[in-house]
Amino acid sequence: MAPEYAMEGLFSEKSDVFSYGVLLLEIVSGKKNSSFYNNDESQSLLGYAWNLWNEDILHL
């Protein structure tokens, strides 16, 4: 779910792009966004990928 939709109830084309990106991340990683856990820490798949990107571990 796009952050602006979850926080403000606003839906736009950007929400579709966000959802598509999350879907691609699920396909590439083989993990579900809604049931992803990292080392006993509840974290979304998107948050985990973002942390890897910031730590320069994830390269595209």
N, C-alpha and C positions, 0 to 999 in steps of 0.2 A: 504494500500500500504506500502510495506516495506521501511524503511527509506533509505537504500542504493540504492534502485531503484529510489525513488523520488529525491534524491540528485545527484546521479551519473549515473543513467540509467543502473546500473548493476543488473542483475537478477541471482539468484543462488538458490540452494536448501534451503538455509537459508531464502530466501524470501518466499518460500512455507510454511515453518514452522511458520514464523511470521504471514502470512495470516491465517493459520489454527488456530493459537492461538487467533487472533482477532475474527475469526468466532465463536470459542468456547465461548469467552467472550460475544459476542452478544447473543448466544443461552442461556447461563446461566443467563445473566442479563435481557434479554427480550428487550434490547435497540439496536438501530442501531448506529453503530460507526459514520456514516456520518451525523447524525442529532441529536447528543447528546449535550445538554446544561445543565450546572450546575449553578443554581442561577444567571441567566442572564449573565453568563460568558461563552463565546464560548470555549469549551474544548472537545477534543476527548474522546471517551469512554475509550480508552487505558490510556490516561493521568489521567483521573478521577480514574480509578482502581489503577494506579501506586501511586497516592497521598494517596488513602486509605491504600494501602500496606505499604507505608512509615510511615504513621501515626499510624500503627499497629491497624487499624480498620478492615481491610479485612483479614480474616483468611481462609486458604485453608486446 
